[in-house]
Structures are given as C-alpha cells and as structure tokens.
Amino acid sequence: MLRAAMQLVMAAALAACPLAGMAGDDASRDALQKKAEAGDAQAQVALGRALQDDGQAADKAAGAEWFRKAAQAGNAEGAWMYGTASMAGDGVPRDRQAAIDWMRKSVNLDQNPDHMAVLAVALMSAGNAPQEAVQWAQKAVDKGSTKGMEVLAMARLSGELGLPKDAALAEKLMTTAAQKGDTDAQLSLGQFYLTGMFGRPDAASGQRWLQTAADAGNAKAAGTLAYFLIIGKEGVPVDAARGVALAKKAIAGHEMLGHYALGVAYVTAAGVAENPAEGWYEISLAQRMDNQQQLKTAADYLAKASAKLTPAQLTQLKARVDADAAKMPSGA
C-alpha cells in the first residue's frame, strides 16, 4: 500500500502542473508557434503541452523537443516538463537518470515545493540517493507542500530513505496535509486508519476522512469507502445503500473501485436487487482497469455470478466489457 501511495503522490503532483498558455484553436496555435520559434521559452512550453495533449506519437515527440529547447534556455517549467517526459518516455526515450537531472535543475531554479516532493519520490524510486530524497522532501515540507508531508509520512511509516520508523510523526504529517485540503492525503489517511497502519485501527476516523475526500471529488476515496460500506469489513458497519450511492459517484469519476464495489453489491444483493449479470459486468470491467492487481477477491465474486448465468449471457457480457473497456479514458 505504501509504494502505491507514493506513486499516487507523484501522479497527483504531476497532474497539478498548470496548463496556462495552452493553444485552443488554430489561430492561437499559429501565434504560439511563431513565439516559440522566436525563442519565447514560455511559448515553447505551452506549445509543447498542446502538442503532447494531441496524443499522436509524432506530436508527443515534437512537444518534448519544445520542452527541451525551453529547458536548455534555462526555463524552469521547460526543464520540469522535459524531465517528466523523460521519466515517462513520453515523446522521448525513457531515461530515469536524465529525468531526475532535469527535474533537479527545475526545482533549483523555481523552488516549487510540490515538484520537490515529486523529485524526492523519483529519487526514492531510483533507489540510489535516499539522503538527497529526504532533503528534498523536507524542503517541500518546510515550504508547506502537502505532497512533501505525504512523502515524509510514508517514509516514516515504511522506514524507507534510511529514516527510522515513527508512526506518530507519520500520522501528524498526514493529518496536517489532510487538514489543508489535500484529497490524496485524506484518502491515504482514511485507508491507514481503517487498516491500522498507525499502530491501531480507527474505523470512525477512517470513514470520516474517506468521506471528506469523496465529498471533495476524490473518486478513489468514494470507491474505497463504497466497498467497505458494502462488505462491512475493517470495523466499518454495513450501510449498503450509502455504499451503492458512493460507488456510482466513483464510477462517474472513472474509478475502478466504484465499478468493483457496485459489482459486489449486485452479486450479493447489498443495497440493490440481486443482478448477477450486472455484477459480473461491473467486476469484469473493474478487472480491466486494475493495473496494479489490487482486486484479490474478484475471482470469487465472478464465480458466484457466473454460476447463475448461461453461456450465452456470459458471451454477451464479455462483448459488452470489451466494448466499454475500449472506450475508457486513457489512464482510467
């Protein structure tokens, strides 16, 4: 869970990068192109973003090249974008060390605290600079970054980065980040309370923080709480109707756990009428979205649903899952 949470910190902070300067139509794109060609670094970054957003391989490569030009001109945002493109292999060959070098140059230029936190995670993932990772995470915290607080909290829970385990300090850091309105921190805090990661389970606090994050639009929090309310584990009392409502809210945000929770509800008749076909469909779709193999009990629920379906029904449902999975947003 801790490693997955660390990756969530990185993804959230990367997604938070501002998109100012994006070209919305052909005329503005042409004007942006001219500014970029004239050496305007901000225009180069904006044009790079617009090209990478187009989604075509050639455009992604062209966008990365504009990031590189801006970075070489000393633009912090350009260096950051080129670094993250290199980390992901987005338009350029994946190169973790080069990515870290560019990210480091960027934060040295603009002192962006959330970027410092991401750099700390990148260094930790590389596994060869734990002391530097701690330094960047601490700098991020000192500047008030909730992402930095999450990184240090998770390091204190896991004992990674050479830091001694300190559950009390981890709880304090994560709580501060959650109180500042960071929904990813609220999600993690809720999960950690439910699973006793701070040394004791606290179902009431876990539910409260997951609900807070869900109310703020965090689909993963909605799906997580939905599942616990439907199955009634980790000290969470069953409230299937509320769980189904949260599952549907998570599905609207393209969250895997929303589909899974609703599927379990259909299979077990929790908060909805039993519907093995819809249950099989929702759980199977969730499995397609499960890139990290989190759904350990999916096979059991699918078997229970399949026992009540005919071969013809299963064939139709598989085709439906194939069609809907193909329409899922990238990264869902």
C-alpha positions as a Markdown table, in Angstrom:
| # | Residue | x | y | z |
|---|---|---|---|---|
| 1 | Met | 0.0 | 0.0 | 0.0 |
| 2 | Leu | 2.8 | 2.4 | 0.9 |
| 3 | Arg | 4.5 | 2.0 | -2.5 |
| 4 | Ala | 1.2 | 2.6 | -4.3 |
| 5 | Ala | 0.6 | 5.6 | -2.2 |
| 6 | Met | 4.0 | 7.1 | -3.1 |
| 7 | Gln | 3.2 | 6.7 | -6.7 |
| 8 | Leu | -0.1 | 8.4 | -6.1 |
| 9 | Val | 1.8 | 11.4 | -4.7 |
| 10 | Met | 3.9 | 11.6 | -7.8 |
| 11 | Ala | 0.9 | 11.3 | -10.2 |
| 12 | Ala | -1.1 | 13.8 | -8.3 |
| 13 | Ala | 1.7 | 16.4 | -8.2 |
| 14 | Leu | 2.4 | 15.9 | -11.9 |
| 15 | Ala | -1.2 | 16.3 | -12.7 |
| 16 | Ala | -1.3 | 19.5 | -10.7 |
| 17 | Cys | 1.1 | 21.2 | -13.1 |
| 18 | Pro | -0.5 | 24.4 | -14.5 |
| 19 | Leu | -1.8 | 24.3 | -18.1 |
| 20 | Ala | -1.7 | 28.0 | -18.7 |
| 21 | Gly | -0.9 | 29.0 | -22.2 |
| 22 | Met | -2.5 | 26.1 | -24.0 |
| 23 | Ala | -3.5 | 26.7 | -27.6 |
| 24 | Gly | -7.2 | 26.2 | -28.0 |
| 25 | Asp | -7.7 | 26.9 | -31.7 |
| 26 | Asp | -5.7 | 27.0 | -35.0 |
| 27 | Ala | -5.2 | 30.8 | -34.8 |
| 28 | Ser | -3.8 | 30.8 | -31.3 |
| 29 | Arg | -1.7 | 27.7 | -32.1 |
| 30 | Asp | -0.1 | 29.5 | -35.0 |
| 31 | Ala | 0.6 | 32.6 | -32.9 |
| 32 | Leu | 2.1 | 30.3 | -30.2 |
| 33 | Gln | 4.2 | 28.6 | -32.9 |
| 34 | Lys | 5.6 | 31.9 | -34.0 |
| 35 | Lys | 6.5 | 33.0 | -30.5 |
| 36 | Ala | 8.1 | 29.6 | -29.8 |
| 37 | Glu | 10.2 | 29.8 | -33.0 |
| 38 | Ala | 11.3 | 33.3 | -32.0 |
| 39 | Gly | 12.8 | 31.9 | -28.8 |
| 40 | Asp | 10.0 | 32.7 | -26.2 |
| 41 | Ala | 10.5 | 29.9 | -23.6 |
| 42 | Gln | 7.0 | 30.2 | -22.1 |
| 43 | Ala | 5.5 | 29.8 | -25.6 |
| 44 | Gln | 7.8 | 26.8 | -26.2 |
| 45 | Val | 6.5 | 25.1 | -23.0 |
| 46 | Ala | 2.8 | 26.0 | -23.9 |
| 47 | Leu | 3.3 | 24.7 | -27.4 |
| 48 | Gly | 4.9 | 21.5 | -26.1 |
| 49 | Arg | 1.9 | 20.9 | -23.8 |
| 50 | Ala | -0.5 | 21.5 | -26.6 |
| 51 | Leu | 1.3 | 19.1 | -28.9 |
| 52 | Gln | 1.7 | 16.4 | -26.3 |
| 53 | Asp | -2.0 | 16.7 | -25.5 |
| 54 | Asp | -2.8 | 15.9 | -29.1 |
| 55 | Gly | -1.9 | 12.3 | -28.3 |
| 56 | Gln | -0.2 | 11.4 | -31.6 |
| 57 | Ala | 3.3 | 9.9 | -31.3 |
| 58 | Ala | 4.8 | 12.5 | -33.7 |
| 59 | Asp | 3.2 | 15.4 | -31.8 |
| 60 | Lys | 4.4 | 14.0 | -28.5 |
| 61 | Ala | 7.9 | 13.9 | -29.8 |
| 62 | Ala | 7.6 | 17.4 | -31.2 |
| 63 | Gly | 6.2 | 18.6 | -27.8 |
| 64 | Ala | 9.1 | 17.0 | -25.9 |
| 65 | Glu | 11.5 | 18.8 | -28.3 |
| 66 | Trp | 10.0 | 22.2 | -27.4 |
| 67 | Phe | 10.3 | 21.3 | -23.7 |
| 68 | Arg | 14.0 | 20.6 | -24.3 |
| 69 | Lys | 14.5 | 23.9 | -26.0 |
| 70 | Ala | 12.9 | 25.8 | -23.2 |
| 71 | Ala | 14.9 | 23.8 | -20.6 |
| 72 | Gln | 18.2 | 24.5 | -22.3 |
| 73 | Ala | 17.3 | 28.2 | -22.3 |
| 74 | Gly | 17.1 | 28.0 | -18.5 |
| 75 | Asn | 13.3 | 27.9 | -18.2 |
| 76 | Ala | 12.3 | 26.0 | -15.0 |
| 77 | Glu | 8.9 | 24.8 | -16.3 |
| 78 | Gly | 10.5 | 23.6 | -19.5 |
| 79 | Ala | 13.1 | 21.7 | -17.5 |
| 80 | Trp | 10.4 | 20.2 | -15.4 |
| 81 | Met | 8.3 | 19.1 | -18.3 |
| 82 | Tyr | 11.2 | 17.7 | -20.2 |
| 83 | Gly | 12.2 | 15.8 | -17.0 |
| 84 | Thr | 8.8 | 14.3 | -16.5 |
| 85 | Ala | 8.5 | 13.4 | -20.2 |
| 86 | Ser | 11.9 | 11.6 | -19.9 |
| 87 | Met | 10.7 | 9.8 | -16.8 |
| 88 | Ala | 7.5 | 8.6 | -18.6 |
| 89 | Gly | 9.1 | 8.0 | -22.0 |
| 90 | Asp | 6.6 | 10.5 | -23.4 |
| 91 | Gly | 7.9 | 11.6 | -26.8 |
| 92 | Val | 11.5 | 10.8 | -25.8 |
| 93 | Pro | 13.2 | 7.6 | -24.8 |
| 94 | Arg | 12.6 | 6.8 | -21.1 |
| 95 | Asp | 15.7 | 7.8 | -19.1 |
| 96 | Arg | 15.2 | 7.9 | -15.4 |
| 97 | Gln | 18.6 | 9.5 | -14.6 |
| 98 | Ala | 18.2 | 12.2 | -17.2 |
| 99 | Ala | 14.7 | 12.8 | -15.9 |
| 100 | Ile | 16.0 | 13.3 | -12.4 |
| 101 | Asp | 18.7 | 15.6 | -13.6 |
| 102 | Trp | 16.2 | 17.9 | -15.4 |
| 103 | Met | 13.8 | 17.8 | -12.5 |
| 104 | Arg | 16.6 | 18.8 | -10.1 |
| 105 | Lys | 17.6 | 21.7 | -12.4 |
| 106 | Ser | 13.9 | 22.8 | -12.4 |
| 107 | Val | 13.4 | 22.9 | -8.7 |
| 108 | Asn | 16.8 | 24.6 | -8.2 |
| 109 | Leu | 15.5 | 27.3 | -10.5 |
| 110 | Asp | 12.0 | 27.9 | -9.2 |
| 111 | Gln | 11.9 | 26.2 | -5.8 |
| 112 | Asn | 8.5 | 24.7 | -6.5 |
| 113 | Pro | 7.7 | 22.8 | -3.3 |
| 114 | Asp | 5.3 | 20.2 | -4.9 |
| 115 | His | 7.9 | 19.5 | -7.5 |
| 116 | Met | 10.4 | 19.0 | -4.7 |
| 117 | Ala | 8.2 | 16.3 | -3.3 |
| 118 | Val | 7.9 | 14.6 | -6.7 |
| 119 | Leu | 11.7 | 14.7 | -7.1 |
| 120 | Ala | 12.0 | 13.0 | -3.7 |
| 121 | Val | 9.7 | 10.2 | -4.9 |
| 122 | Ala | 11.7 | 9.9 | -8.1 |
| 123 | Leu | 15.0 | 9.7 | -6.3 |
| 124 | Met | 13.5 | 7.1 | -3.9 |
| 125 | Ser | 12.2 | 5.0 | -6.8 |
| 126 | Ala | 15.7 | 5.1 | -8.3 |
| 127 | Gly | 17.0 | 3.7 | -5.1 |
| 128 | Asn | 20.4 | 5.3 | -5.2 |
| 129 | Ala | 20.0 | 8.7 | -3.4 |
| 130 | Pro | 18.0 | 8.3 | -0.2 |
| 131 | Gln | 19.7 | 11.1 | 1.6 |
| 132 | Glu | 19.0 | 13.6 | -1.2 |
| 133 | Ala | 15.4 | 12.3 | -1.4 |
| 134 | Val | 15.0 | 13.1 | 2.3 |
| 135 | Gln | 16.5 | 16.6 | 1.8 |
| 136 | Trp | 14.1 | 17.4 | -1.0 |
| 137 | Ala | 11.1 | 16.1 | 0.9 |
| 138 | Gln | 12.0 | 18.1 | 4.0 |
| 139 | Lys | 12.4 | 21.2 | 1.9 |
| 140 | Ala | 9.0 | 20.6 | 0.4 |
| 141 | Val | 7.5 | 20.3 | 3.9 |
| 142 | Asp | 9.3 | 23.4 | 5.1 |
| 143 | Lys | 7.7 | 25.3 | 2.3 |
| 144 | Gly | 4.2 | 24.0 | 3.2 |
| 145 | Ser | 3.8 | 21.4 | 0.5 |
| 146 | Thr | 1.2 | 18.8 | 1.4 |
| 147 | Lys | 2.8 | 16.4 | -1.1 |
| 148 | Gly | 6.1 | 16.7 | 0.8 |
| 149 | Met | 4.2 | 15.9 | 4.0 |
| 150 | Glu | 2.8 | 12.8 | 2.4 |
| 151 | Val | 6.2 | 11.6 | 1.2 |
| 152 | Leu | 7.8 | 12.1 | 4.6 |
| 153 | Ala | 4.8 | 10.5 | 6.3 |
| 154 | Met | 5.0 | 7.4 | 4.2 |
| 155 | Ala | 8.8 | 7.2 | 4.6 |
| 156 | Arg | 8.3 | 7.3 | 8.3 |
| 157 | Leu | 5.7 | 4.5 | 8.2 |
| 158 | Ser | 7.8 | 2.3 | 6.0 |
| 159 | Gly | 11.3 | 3.1 | 7.3 |
| 160 | Glu | 12.4 | 3.9 | 3.7 |
| 161 | Leu | 15.0 | 6.5 | 2.8 |
| 162 | Gly | 17.0 | 5.5 | 5.9 |
| 163 | Leu | 14.7 | 7.2 | 8.3 |
| 164 | Pro | 13.6 | 5.4 | 11.5 |
| 165 | Lys | 10.0 | 4.3 | 11.6 |
| 166 | Asp | 7.8 | 6.8 | 13.5 |
| 167 | Ala | 4.1 | 6.1 | 13.2 |
| 168 | Ala | 3.2 | 9.1 | 15.4 |
| 169 | Leu | 5.1 | 11.6 | 13.3 |
| 170 | Ala | 3.7 | 10.0 | 10.1 |
| 171 | Glu | 0.2 | 10.4 | 11.5 |
| 172 | Lys | 0.9 | 14.0 | 12.4 |
| 173 | Leu | 2.3 | 14.8 | 8.9 |
| 174 | Met | -0.5 | 13.1 | 7.1 |
| 175 | Thr | -3.2 | 14.7 | 9.2 |
| 176 | Thr | -1.7 | 18.2 | 8.6 |
| 177 | Ala | -1.8 | 17.5 | 4.8 |
| 178 | Ala | -5.4 | 16.3 | 5.0 |
| 179 | Gln | -6.5 | 19.3 | 7.1 |
| 180 | Lys | -5.0 | 21.6 | 4.4 |
| 181 | Gly | -7.5 | 20.0 | 2.0 |
| 182 | Asp | -5.2 | 17.6 | 0.1 |
| 183 | Thr | -7.7 | 14.9 | -1.0 |
| 184 | Asp | -5.0 | 12.4 | -1.7 |
| 185 | Ala | -3.7 | 12.8 | 1.9 |
| 186 | Gln | -7.3 | 12.5 | 3.1 |
| 187 | Leu | -7.7 | 9.3 | 1.1 |
| 188 | Ser | -4.4 | 7.8 | 2.4 |
| 189 | Leu | -5.2 | 8.9 | 6.0 |
| 190 | Gly | -8.6 | 7.2 | 5.8 |
| 191 | Gln | -7.1 | 4.0 | 4.4 |
| 192 | Phe | -4.3 | 4.0 | 7.0 |
| 193 | Tyr | -6.8 | 4.4 | 9.9 |
| 194 | Leu | -9.0 | 1.6 | 8.6 |
| 195 | Thr | -6.1 | -0.8 | 8.2 |
| 196 | Gly | -4.3 | 0.2 | 11.4 |
| 197 | Met | -1.2 | 1.5 | 9.8 |
| 198 | Phe | -0.5 | 3.9 | 12.6 |
| 199 | Gly | -0.5 | 1.0 | 15.1 |
| 200 | Arg | -4.2 | 0.9 | 15.9 |
| 201 | Pro | -7.4 | 0.7 | 13.8 |
| 202 | Asp | -9.7 | 3.6 | 13.9 |
| 203 | Ala | -12.7 | 2.9 | 11.7 |
| 204 | Ala | -14.6 | 6.1 | 12.6 |
| 205 | Ser | -11.7 | 8.3 | 11.6 |
| 206 | Gly | -11.1 | 6.2 | 8.5 |
| 207 | Gln | -14.6 | 6.6 | 7.3 |
| 208 | Arg | -14.6 | 10.3 | 8.1 |
| 209 | Trp | -11.5 | 11.1 | 6.1 |
| 210 | Leu | -12.6 | 8.9 | 3.2 |
| 211 | Gln | -16.0 | 10.7 | 3.2 |
| 212 | Thr | -14.3 | 14.1 | 3.3 |
| 213 | Ala | -12.2 | 13.2 | 0.3 |
| 214 | Ala | -15.1 | 11.8 | -1.6 |
| 215 | Asp | -17.2 | 14.9 | -0.9 |
| 216 | Ala | -14.3 | 17.0 | -2.4 |
| 217 | Gly | -14.5 | 14.9 | -5.6 |
| 218 | Asn | -11.9 | 12.2 | -5.0 |
| 219 | Ala | -13.3 | 9.3 | -6.9 |
| 220 | Lys | -10.9 | 6.7 | -5.4 |
| 221 | Ala | -11.9 | 7.7 | -1.9 |
| 222 | Ala | -15.6 | 7.3 | -2.9 |
| 223 | Gly | -14.9 | 3.9 | -4.4 |
| 224 | Thr | -12.8 | 2.8 | -1.4 |
| 225 | Leu | -15.5 | 3.8 | 1.2 |
| 226 | Ala | -18.2 | 2.3 | -1.0 |
| 227 | Tyr | -16.5 | -1.1 | -0.9 |
| 228 | Phe | -16.1 | -1.1 | 2.8 |
| 229 | Leu | -19.7 | 0.0 | 3.4 |
| 230 | Ile | -21.0 | -2.8 | 1.1 |
| 231 | Ile | -18.9 | -5.6 | 2.6 |
| 232 | Gly | -18.7 | -4.3 | 6.2 |
| 233 | Lys | -15.0 | -5.1 | 6.9 |
| 234 | Glu | -12.2 | -3.3 | 8.8 |
| 235 | Gly | -14.7 | -2.3 | 11.5 |
| 236 | Val | -17.0 | -0.4 | 9.1 |
| 237 | Pro | -20.7 | -1.1 | 9.7 |
| 238 | Val | -22.6 | -2.2 | 6.7 |
| 239 | Asp | -24.5 | 0.6 | 5.0 |
| 240 | Ala | -25.1 | -0.8 | 1.6 |
| 241 | Ala | -27.4 | 1.9 | 0.3 |
| 242 | Arg | -24.8 | 4.6 | 1.1 |
| 243 | Gly | -22.2 | 2.3 | -0.4 |
| 244 | Val | -24.0 | 2.0 | -3.6 |
| 245 | Ala | -24.5 | 5.7 | -3.9 |
| 246 | Leu | -20.8 | 6.3 | -3.3 |
| 247 | Ala | -19.9 | 3.5 | -5.9 |
| 248 | Lys | -22.0 | 5.3 | -8.5 |
| 249 | Lys | -20.3 | 8.6 | -7.7 |
| 250 | Ala | -16.9 | 6.9 | -8.1 |
| 251 | Ile | -17.9 | 5.4 | -11.4 |
| 252 | Ala | -18.8 | 8.9 | -12.6 |
| 253 | Gly | -15.1 | 9.7 | -12.0 |
| 254 | His | -14.0 | 6.6 | -13.9 |
| 255 | Glu | -12.7 | 4.9 | -10.8 |
| 256 | Met | -12.1 | 1.2 | -10.8 |
| 257 | Leu | -13.1 | 0.6 | -7.2 |
| 258 | Gly | -16.5 | 2.2 | -7.9 |
| 259 | His | -17.2 | -0.5 | -10.6 |
| 260 | Tyr | -15.9 | -3.2 | -8.3 |
| 261 | Ala | -18.0 | -2.1 | -5.3 |
| 262 | Leu | -21.2 | -1.8 | -7.4 |
| 263 | Gly | -20.5 | -5.2 | -8.9 |
| 264 | Val | -20.1 | -6.8 | -5.4 |
| 265 | Ala | -23.4 | -5.1 | -4.4 |
| 266 | Tyr | -25.2 | -6.7 | -7.4 |
| 267 | Val | -23.7 | -10.1 | -6.7 |
| 268 | Thr | -24.5 | -10.1 | -3.0 |
| 269 | Ala | -27.8 | -8.1 | -3.2 |
| 270 | Ala | -26.4 | -5.4 | -0.9 |
| 271 | Gly | -28.3 | -2.2 | -1.3 |
| 272 | Val | -29.7 | -3.2 | -4.7 |
| 273 | Ala | -31.6 | -6.1 | -6.1 |
| 274 | Glu | -29.5 | -9.1 | -6.9 |
| 275 | Asn | -28.4 | -9.0 | -10.5 |
| 276 | Pro | -25.6 | -11.5 | -11.4 |
| 277 | Ala | -25.3 | -10.2 | -15.0 |
| 278 | Glu | -24.7 | -6.6 | -13.9 |
| 279 | Gly | -22.5 | -7.8 | -11.1 |
| 280 | Trp | -20.3 | -9.9 | -13.5 |
| 281 | Tyr | -20.1 | -6.9 | -15.9 |
| 282 | Glu | -19.1 | -4.4 | -13.3 |
| 283 | Ile | -16.5 | -6.6 | -11.7 |
| 284 | Ser | -15.0 | -7.7 | -15.0 |
| 285 | Leu | -14.8 | -4.1 | -16.1 |
| 286 | Ala | -13.0 | -3.2 | -12.9 |
| 287 | Gln | -10.5 | -6.1 | -13.5 |
| 288 | Arg | -9.7 | -4.5 | -16.9 |
| 289 | Met | -8.9 | -1.2 | -15.1 |
| 290 | Asp | -6.9 | -2.9 | -12.3 |
| 291 | Asn | -3.3 | -2.2 | -13.5 |
| 292 | Gln | -1.9 | -3.0 | -10.0 |
| 293 | Gln | -3.7 | -6.2 | -9.4 |
| 294 | Gln | -5.5 | -4.9 | -6.3 |
| 295 | Leu | -8.8 | -6.9 | -6.7 |
| 296 | Lys | -7.8 | -10.1 | -4.9 |
| 297 | Thr | -11.3 | -11.3 | -4.3 |
| 298 | Ala | -12.7 | -10.6 | -7.8 |
| 299 | Ala | -12.5 | -14.2 | -8.9 |
| 300 | Asp | -14.7 | -15.4 | -6.1 |
| 301 | Tyr | -17.4 | -12.9 | -6.9 |
| 302 | Leu | -17.2 | -13.6 | -10.6 |
| 303 | Ala | -17.6 | -17.4 | -9.9 |
| 304 | Lys | -20.6 | -16.7 | -7.8 |
| 305 | Ala | -22.2 | -14.6 | -10.5 |
| 306 | Ser | -21.2 | -17.0 | -13.3 |
| 307 | Ala | -23.0 | -19.9 | -11.6 |
| 308 | Lys | -26.3 | -18.0 | -12.2 |
| 309 | Leu | -25.6 | -17.1 | -15.9 |
| 310 | Thr | -25.9 | -19.0 | -19.1 |
| 311 | Pro | -23.0 | -19.4 | -21.6 |
| 312 | Ala | -24.9 | -17.1 | -24.0 |
| 313 | Gln | -25.3 | -14.5 | -21.3 |
| 314 | Leu | -21.6 | -14.6 | -20.5 |
| 315 | Thr | -20.7 | -14.3 | -24.1 |
| 316 | Gln | -22.8 | -11.2 | -24.4 |
| 317 | Leu | -21.4 | -9.7 | -21.2 |
| 318 | Lys | -17.8 | -10.3 | -22.3 |
| 319 | Ala | -18.5 | -8.5 | -25.6 |
| 320 | Arg | -20.0 | -5.6 | -23.6 |
| 321 | Val | -17.0 | -5.4 | -21.3 |
| 322 | Asp | -14.7 | -5.4 | -24.3 |
| 323 | Ala | -16.6 | -2.6 | -26.0 |
| 324 | Asp | -16.8 | -0.5 | -22.8 |
| 325 | Ala | -13.2 | -1.1 | -21.8 |
| 326 | Ala | -12.1 | 0.2 | -25.2 |
| 327 | Lys | -13.9 | 3.5 | -24.6 |
| 328 | Met | -12.3 | 4.1 | -21.2 |
| 329 | Pro | -10.3 | 7.3 | -20.8 |
| 330 | Ser | -6.6 | 6.8 | -21.0 |
| 331 | Gly | -5.2 | 6.0 | -17.6 |
| 332 | Ala | -8.6 | 5.1 | -16.1 |
